[in-house]
Amino acid sequence: MTTVRSNREFYTALPTFSDFSRVGDPEVYRPVPDDWWLMAADIVRSTDAIAAGRYKDVNMIGAAVIAALLAVDRSVELPFVFGGDGATVLVPPDLKEDASMALAGVRNMARQAAGLTLRVAAIPISVLRAGGVDLRLAKFELSPGNHLAMFSGGGLERAEAILKDEVAVQPFAISAETRSAADLDGLSCRWEPLPAQNGTIVSLIVRPLGPDADKALPRLLSGLNAALGADLLAQHPHSAPVKREALRFRFPPSGLALETRVLGWRRGRLRTLLRTVFQLLAFLFAYATGRRIGPIAMERYLAELQQNTDYRKFDDTLRLVLDLTPEQAAAIAAHLASEHAAGRLAYGLHQAPSALMTCLVFSLDTSRHVHFIDGSNGGLALAARALKAQLSTETAEARDQTSLRQPVSPPGGMD
């Protein structure tokens, strides 16, 4: 297997693409170096937290994983993916120990500040490849300086299976004895839920099936476009959930207490609250007047915010959060059900009246910020659960079919 020479600049040096229709093009993907590490985290019993109305807490902890790991060395660009109730970040070998400490810090914070249990592990890329899967990476440009990582090869799915297997994860688990803080600067949840402008927010997770699954994505995207009657691959599709008219800001934000608990776990809640209120007042003034306040150039920021969102992504599974009309949502559901019945894909779909946005702001001066989008009331986490139920059914049916095809010996051992 040919791999890119391992170095900490691997992701920085990757060529970028900005046309989302190329997400299914194998030419844009490169193999992750063997000696890199996959840092994985997800929330235990996240469905229970969602049922208790705590999905914003769940989203915030998932985003905190990314914030903490990117803060380990801000001079290095690292690939990440946000999954709603967890996250994955890839790091070069020289950052593995510090990244493990940061993950341990988020685990401690999740337990103490939010009462949530976080699974965390550091898995070598070489172990994933030894298990028969690969991990290839592409770099999708949202705007200059802001990127999302796209993954293929089956490595993320295998890593998730390892993370959730109490036996398999033991060699890679980060010790519960590790005590560390985590730098969460830049993490915030200050926008109110974004109400659907077209009718409903659809969180959708789709996985192509079959022997040519890696080549099936263009067909899948074409089918979704046809069902929608619109182009979701456009640079600014009408189905994008973050629109200027959907943005809601109020003082104090409904997420202020959560942000204070999460960030204040490290530096003190009162200090965090005072600092946050000062930032909020400056933002509110800029938002109301349109005037520039320090690094906040409001019109530029709002335009960039709509670009720098992760509502479209691919990690062997297509993940979308879309603002659709009821008719479009019904058409998508019917199309996916038909394709699933034909054995071409498995999927999970969740509808909600609004979307949630959790922000990671590196620098407003240099326009570096990214915003994680999810449907409210369970969004991607519940869509993922529905997808896994379909895949489990597929696996069980395949076992049954294999069993039926096995020859049965006649009684008494006679031929």
N, C-alpha and C positions, 0 to 999 in steps of 0.2 A: 504494500500500500504506500502510495506517495503522500507525504504529509508536508505541510508548510514548516519550515525551520522554526523551532520553538524560540520565541522571545517575547518579552513583555509588550512589544509594540505590534503584535500580531493583529489585533483588532483595529488599532489605529491605522495600520497600513492597508487594510482591506479596501478594495474599490467599492464605491457606493453606487446605488441605483435609486431613482426617485419615482419610477413608474411602477405602481403596485402590481400591474399585470405581469411583471417579470418575477414575481415571488415564486412562481412555479418553474422558472428557468434554472436548470442545474448549473449553468455556466456562471451564475452569480455567487455560488456557494464554494467555500474553501474548507478543507478539513482542519479542525482545531488541533493544535499541537498535542502530542501524546502526553507531555508532562504538565499540561495545564490541569486545573481542578475545577470541578463543578460544585459550587456551593448551593445547597438546596435547603429549602425550609417550607413547611406548611403547618397550618393550624390543626391540631387534633380536635375532632368533633366540631368542626366548623359549622356543620349543619344545625347542631343544637344552638349555637350562638346566633345563627341566622334566624332560626325559629323564634328566638327570644327578642328579635328586633335589633340585633347588634351587628348588622352587616357593615355599617360604617367603621366600627371597631375592627372588624375582620380585615377590611380593605386597608385600613391605616397600618395595621401590623404587617401585612404583606408588603406595602410600600416601604415601611421602615427597614425591612430586610435589604432592599435595594439601596436606600439612602445610606445605611451603615456600611455596606460593602463598598460602595463607590467612594465613601469618605476615607477608606483605608489609605488610598494614595490618589489624590485628586489630579496628579500629573499624568495618570494612565487612564485611557479610555477603556472601559470594560463592558462587555455585552451582558444584557439582562433581559428577563421576561417576567412580567407581572401576571399572576394567574388568578387574582381575586382573593383567594384565601391562602396564598403562598407566593413564592418567588424563587427564581434561579438566577445566579450570577456566575460567570466564568472568570477565573483569575489565573494569572501566570504563577509558576512555582514559587517565586520569591515573595509572593504576597499571601501564600496559603496560610501560614501561621497567624498573621495579623488578621486575615479574613475570618479564620476560625474563632479568634477572640471576639471579633465584631459580631459574628453570628451568635456566640454565647451571650453577648451583651443584649442583643435584641430578644433572645429567649428569656433572659432575666427580666427585662423590661415588660415583655408581654405578660408574664406571670404576675409581676408585682403591680403594674399600672393598669392592666386590663383584665386580669384574671383568666388569661388564655394560655394554653399550653402549646408550645411551638416545637415541632420536630426539626432538628437541624443535622446536617451531615456534610462532609467534604469527600467527594467521590472522584478518584483519578479518572481522567479521560481514557487512559490506557486500560483500566479495568472494564470500562464500557465496551471498548473495541474487542477486548479479549472475550467478552460475552457474546460477540457476534453482531453487534450493532455499531453504527458510526455516529459521529457528531460533526456536522458540517454547518458552516455559518455564513450568512449573508448580511449585508449592512444597508438597511433602508434609510434613506435620508428624508427626514420630515421637513427640515429647513436647514440652512447652513449652520453646521456645528451641532445639530441635534439629530440623533440616529436611534433607530430601533433595530435590534438583532432579530434575524429570522433563522430558524434552525431546521435542519433536516437530517435524516439518517437513522432515526429511531432512538438516539441516545437519551433524549429528555424523557421519553416514556419509560425506558429502562431505569433511569435514575429515579424517577418517581416511584416505580415499583420497589426498588431497593429501599428508598427512604421510608416507605410505609410497611415494610416487612421487618418485624422486630428482630428476626434472626439474621437476615441478609445484611441489615444495616450496621450490625455491631462493629465490623472492622473499620467503618467510616464515620461512626457517630462521634459527635463532639462531646467530650466528657461533661457529665452533669456537674462535675466538681469545678469546671472552669468558671471563674468569676471575672466578669469584665463589664465595662460600660460600652456604649455605642454612640458614635457621633451621628446625630440625626439632623444636623443643621440643614435647612432648606426644605425640610418636610413640612407640609401644611395641609389643612383641609378647610379652607376658608370660604369656598363657594358653596352656596346652597345647592341641593339637588336640582338637576336640570330637567324641567318638565318636558315631556315629548311634545314637539311642535307639529308633528305629522299625525300623531294618534297614539303610538305605543313604542316603548323602547324594547327591542328584541336583542337578547344576548344569545349568540349562536356559536356552537362549537361543532365542526364537521370534520370527520376523518375519512379520506378515501380508503376503500378496501380493495382487495384483490391483488393478483401478482404484479400488476403495473401501477400500484397505488402511487408510487413516486412520480409517475408521469400523468396522473389523473387530475392534477390541480387545475390546469387550464380549462379542461372540460367542466370541472365543478364550478369554477368561477363563471364560465359562459352560461351554464344552466341557471345559476343564481341571478345573473343579470336578466336572463329571459323571463324568469319568474317575477322579478321585480318590475320589469318594464322600465328599467333605469340602469345606468352604468355606475356600479359601486366601485369601479376601478378608477374613476375620474379623480383628478387632483383634489377637488372639493365637491364630492357628491352630495346631492340633496339629502341623502340618508345619513350623513354624518351627524352624530348626536350633539356635538358642541357647535352651537350657532350663537351669534351675538344676541339674538332675541331670547335665547334660552338661559343666558347667564343671569344669575341672581346673586346679589351681594347685600347683606344686611349687617347692621351693627347692634349687638354683638352677633357673630356668626353662630349658627346652631352647633358647629363643631368645635367651638372654642374650648369647652371643658375637656373634650377628648384630646385636642392638641396640647393643652396644658398638662394633662396627665402623662401623655406619651413623651413629650420633649422635656417636661419638668422632672421626670424620673431621673434624668442625668444631672441637671444643673439647678434643681430646686423649682418648685411650682410657682411660688410667689414671684421670683425673678423672671421666670418664663412668662407668667401672665402679664407682668408689667411691660416686658419687652414686646410681647405680642400685641397688646393693646396700643402701644405707641405705633407699631407698624400698621395696625388696622386703621388708626386715625389718619395716618399719612395716606394710606391707600384710599380711604373713603373720600378724603379731600380731593385727591387726584381723579378719582372716579366721578365725583359730582361736578368738578369744574373743568376736567380735561387738561388741567395744567400739569406740567412736569414737576414731580416732587422727588428730589434726589435721583435715584436710578429709575424711578417709575415714570416712563413715558407711556401714558395710558393707552392711547390709540394704537401705538406700535405693539404694546404688550398684548392687547386684546386680539389683534390680528394674528400675532404669533401663536397665541394660546390655541386658536382654532386649528392651526397647522400642527402643533406639537402634541398631538394626542395619539394614544395607542389603540384606537378603536378598530384597527385592522392589523392583524399580525398572524404569523405562521410559525408553528413549531412541530412539524409533522401533522399538526392539526390546525385547521383554519379557525381563527377566533375573531368574531365580529360583534360589535355592539352598534346597532343601527336604530335610527329613528324612522319608523315606517308608518304608513297608513294602515288601518285595520285590513284593508283589502290586500295590500302588499304582504302583510304578516301572514294572512291566510294562504296566499299564493305560495309563499316561501315554505310554509308548513306542508302544504299539499305536495309540492315538488320534492321536498326532502323525504317525505313518507314514501312516495313512489320510487325514488332512487334507492331508498333503504330496502324496500320490498324486492327490488331487482338485484340486491346484493352489492351495489356499487359504493355504498357509503354507510357510515353510522353517524348519528348526530344527537345533540342535545339542544333544546330550545327553551328559553325562558322569557316571559314578557313582564314588563313592569311599566308603571306610569311615568317613571323618571329615571335619569341616570345619575350616578355618583361620580365625582371627580376628586381625586387626591393628587396633590401637586408636589413636584420636586423641582425647586428653583435653585440652580447653581449660581447664576449671575444674571441679573436683569440688564446690567450695563453691556454685557456681551451677548445678550439674547440667548442665553443657555438655560432652558427649562423644558421639562417634559411633564405631561399630565396623564395620569392613569384613569381610564374610563371603565365603568362597569354599570350594569343595570342594577337598580335598587332591589331590595327584597330578595337578594340571593344571586341574581345575575349569572355571571360566568361559573360560580361555584355550583349552583344547582343545574345549570346546563351541562357541566362536566359530569355530575352525578348521573344525569339521564343518559349521557353518552356511554358511560361505563356500564350502565345497566344493559344497554343494547349490545355492547361488545361482549359482556358476560353471557348473554343469551346466544349470541353468534357462536361463542366458544363451546357452550354446552351442546348446541345443536350439531356442531361439527363433530364433537365426541360421540354423540348418539349415532350419527350417520356412519362414522368409522366403525363403531361397535356392530352395527347392523350388517356391515359388509364382511365381517370376520367369519370364516368358515366355522361351522358348528359340528363337532365330532358326534357320531351316532352313539346311542347308549351302549355300554359294555365295551367301549373302545374298538368296536368293529368298523371296518372300512365300508 
